Amino acid sequence: MFAVIQTGGKQYKVAQGDVLRVEKLVGNVGDAITFDKVLLVGADNVKVGTPFVAGAKVSAQIVSEGRGKKLIVYKFRRRKNYRRKAGHRQPYTELKITGVTG
């Protein structure tokens, strides 16, 4: 059984046992999280929500938290002696999906 969940402004297709990185969520390592914003549940028969499937839930456990790979942001204007360099590391939460009900 799989589901499509919405978190952090993005949508993810998940199944039980999957490990995925999502935008930073509030919680500590080992905490359980439940997603109620389930857009689609599929197995033998597919349920599509309008916009969410009523009564469907996806449970997950926080495995780790961290910061992603550094991205370089560089601004440049030719012939104007204008250069700006900055780095950015996006925080993430790594989840393990423990159950899909729907």
C-alpha positions in Angstrom: 0.0 0.0 0.0 1.3 3.5 -0.9 0.1 7.0 -0.3 0.9 10.5 -1.4 1.4 13.0 1.5 1.8 16.7 1.6 4.4 18.3 3.9 6.6 21.4 3.6 4.8 22.6 0.4 5.8 19.4 -1.4 4.2 16.1 -2.2 5.9 12.7 -1.6 4.9 9.2 -2.6 5.6 6.9 0.4 5.1 3.3 1.4 5.7 1.4 4.6 9.4 1.1 5.4 10.5 4.1 3.2 13.1 6.5 4.5 12.9 10.1 3.1 14.1 13.6 3.7 11.5 16.3 4.1 11.6 20.0 5.1 12.5 20.5 8.8 9.7 19.4 11.2 9.3 20.1 14.9 10.2 17.2 17.0 13.1 15.2 18.4 14.8 12.1 17.1 12.7 9.1 17.9 9.4 11.0 18.0 6.3 9.7 16.1 4.6 12.0 13.6 1.2 11.5 11.9 0.4 13.1 8.5 -3.3 13.8 8.0 -2.9 15.6 4.6 -3.0 12.4 2.5 -3.8 13.2 -1.2 -4.0 9.6 -2.5 -4.0 6.1 -1.1 -3.4 3.2 -3.4 -3.3 -0.6 -3.3 -5.8 -2.8 -5.1 -8.2 0.1 -5.3 -7.1 3.7 -5.4 -8.7 6.4 -3.3 -8.2 10.0 -4.5 -9.0 12.9 -2.2 -10.7 16.2 -2.9 -8.2 17.5 -1.8 -7.5 15.0 1.0 -8.7 11.5 1.6 -11.0 11.4 4.7 -9.8 9.2 7.5 -6.4 8.3 5.8 -3.3 8.7 7.9 0.4 8.1 7.4 2.6 7.5 10.5 6.3 8.1 10.6 9.2 8.2 13.0 12.0 10.8 13.0 15.3 9.1 12.3 17.6 12.1 12.2 17.9 15.8 11.6 20.6 17.7 9.8 21.5 20.3 7.2 21.9 19.6 3.5 24.8 20.1 1.2 26.1 23.7 0.9 24.8 25.7 -2.1 26.7 28.8 -3.3 24.6 31.9 -4.1 26.6 34.2 -6.3 25.4 37.6 -7.6 27.4 39.4 -10.2 26.9 42.6 -12.3 29.4 42.9 -15.2 31.6 46.0 -15.4 30.1 47.4 -12.2 32.6 45.8 -9.7 29.6 44.2 -7.9 30.1 40.7 -6.5 28.2 39.0 -3.6 28.9 35.4 -2.5 26.9 33.6 0.2 26.3 30.0 1.2 23.1 28.2 2.2 22.4 24.9 3.9 18.8 23.8 4.0 17.7 22.0 7.2 15.9 18.7 6.8 14.3 15.9 8.8 14.8 12.3 7.9 11.7 10.1 8.4 11.0 6.4 8.3 7.4 5.6 7.3 5.9 3.1 9.9 2.4 2.7 8.6 -0.2 3.7 6.0 -3.9 3.5 6.8 -6.7 4.6 4.6 
